[in-house]
Amino acid sequence: MKQTCSFLFPLFVFLAALHAEGANKRPNILLILVDDVGYCDINAFAARANHTSTDKLYYETPRLDQLAREGTMFTQFYACTVCAPTRASLLTGKMNNRLGMWDAYATVNTTFEKTGKPVPAGGHILDNEPWDEYRYSKTDRGVTVPIAATALHDVKTIPQGLTGYHSAFIGKWHLGSHNHEGYRPEDRGFQEVLAYFDGGGSSYHRPFKAHAAKTQSWDQPGEPLVPRQDYLCDDIAQRVNRFLTGRAAKHSDTPFLLYVAHPACHQPVQSRADDLAYFKEKARNPGWTGHINPEYAGLLKGMDRSIGAMLDKLDELGLADHTAVIFLSDNGGLASVTRNAPLRGGKSMLYEGGVRVPMIVRWPGRTKPGTLCDVTSDVADIYPTLMEMAGVDYSDFKADKTTDGKSLTPLFDDLKNKKKNYPRDAFYWFYGKMGYPGYHQFATWAALRRGDFKLHYDYHGKVELYNIAEDISEKNDLAHARPKLALDLLVELTGWLRTNCPAAYLPKPNSNFTPQGPLPYGPYVPLEQLKKSLSGAAPKFLDGRPAAETETGHPLGRVSTGKKVSVPNFLSSSG
């Protein structure tokens, strides 16, 4: 017995040391950002939200469901309304509007660089004037958004912060204003670019012709594949796996960051022929839960299979135990091609369907398999989380008052945040584009989530308040029932934006506004009028009646659905 114990003790010490070495080893990081994939497009999230099981759902995402079982699902994780703002926030840890990134930009013809106009104070050559860019009438809006950014500038990105890491990028960049030198992935810290296209929206079938940016090819197509892949999701997977094979064979001593900005499931919605046939046949059977769109379901499965191939390669190469995998989407699903129910709305809206996204972290030895974290968090947290995971010094980030994100690593061990080591409790959004004619119409829009409550405010006079913990579908507007809370949150939201975001990027009263002209998105009610309304001193507008007596029945002026309304001139009040 003594001999056995004397033999086992050194073995235990060795194994413990081996485990400690593995635990202390800086992980590889595989960061996967998918495009326009809604919260309920991923079955692991859809099943919980719809109180069903994955086998009852029409969509199929088996590999991501497996990833969720192997890691932690973040069920209240937020992104921005559209592509570029999320990508900017993810890479910098800052709210997107600090950078002027309030919309997605495809072809940009009105940058200061292209027009030759002088760059205003605080602006940059690739910033643009959205009024001209989107050809909005200057007489039918009460407010304007003066300047919008089209590229990252003057900020430190994740690969620049991850010292000691080899960083690589593949996919949709959408932060470089179409391959301008100084704004490309390789200019923003990535040491290796496997392949990228700046604007995204590429065809999924070879020759992968671009749609969103109206160019003929990817900006940097990457080295040719052997064998060649004719479906984009398969092409992405093969390029990623070629990179992983090379790192495992030649650079196993240096950890890597691989940022996969996967093009799926952005439009055009195109699936592989075998997937399309499968889902068409599946649609013949009644009783499925969720949206039934065979083409989109096929594209979604192609994306899932693509990511599954990457995870399989990590296993094959023996990298899985030392690689943290983070999966998330850049915004909610586009309502014209998928459904986000029970969440309201979709891409480009600030309702839950537009900004709540699926997020999964699998970090062997740190995250617990099959766990859920219901703590509210958002995309700005990715930057500090990766820095903590890598064990690098990011004291400059912590000291910078213009950063917003906090590390999620305390939540890996404390899923309910009982120790309060994850400190964020307020999340702010701003979306400056004024609707899509014929699809959905709204004014410039901001929102605040504090605790369980979420306030919506648009700059034409809409205020809505919801208790998200009790009303995930945002059906029960509490602005009437709790006007004091609505007022407090409105003051906080507008004050935060005014204090923390560059003035050039925030809405201003429109000096060209004609109150007697058409105003398709509802009456313009300045901020001070809204505050008085919430305080009990209801303003009068439209035809002079109290707001509560108007056809909307809303004392704060709901956005209309396209009806032209004439309003008195409120521009003398602050907006």
Summary of the structure (lengths in Angstrom):
residues: 575
radius of gyration: 24.6
end to end distance: 82.8
largest distance: 96.8
contacts: 2011
relative contact order: 0.15
helix: 33%
strand: 17%
